[in-house]
Structure formats: C-alpha cells, structure tokens
C-alpha cells in the first residue's frame, strides 16, 4: 500500500491497456485525464471489477459515452465536467 493509499484507504487502480486504447481510439484520453483523480480511479475500478467481459464492455462504453457527453459521472449529473 502506498502512502497515498494509506491516507485515502482506497485502492488505486492502474489503467489497463484495453481502457487506455479505448480512450485513445475515441479521442477521449484528455477528457479522462482532466477528471478528478477519484473519478479516474472509480471508473477503472468499476470496469475492471466486473466478472464478465460483457459487463466490462458495457461499463467501458458507459464511461466513454459519459466522457464524450460531459456533465455526467456514473449516470449522475456532474456540472463541473459539462462541455461548453
């Protein structure tokens, strides 16, 4: 556990290659990187904890759609990420 993890008590998930590739293919890597660290980490953990590949794909698609749309985080309104 890193010092940061000890303070937050939440695991920090590394970004898997398949997620990075999907972000790059859709041109959304920057949109992902400007989100707060906790959102980046939540998305990665939520996607990778899925047991079925179909569920992982569905969650990945949701994240990509939310980043593309802006103003949404985990199906909740997120005004600070709204696109102008």
Phi, psi and omega in degrees: 000128179283168179300320179298316179296324179296324180287319185271340181062018177241138177294145176258120184268130175286151181280120176290153180303321184294330178285317179299318179300315181296319178297317180293318181298325180267002179067034185244010182299317179297316179301322177293314185291336179273353174288153178301152181307319182297324179291317177303312181294319179298315179301312182299311181298318181297317180291311187285340178281349179296136182280325182262141178299326179297320179291318176302314181297318179297316180293320177299314178299320179297315179300313181299317179297318179295319178294320180293317181288315185078157178077008181224141175217117180053048180065016177244150177297136179222083188306324185291345178257007180297138178277141183262000000 
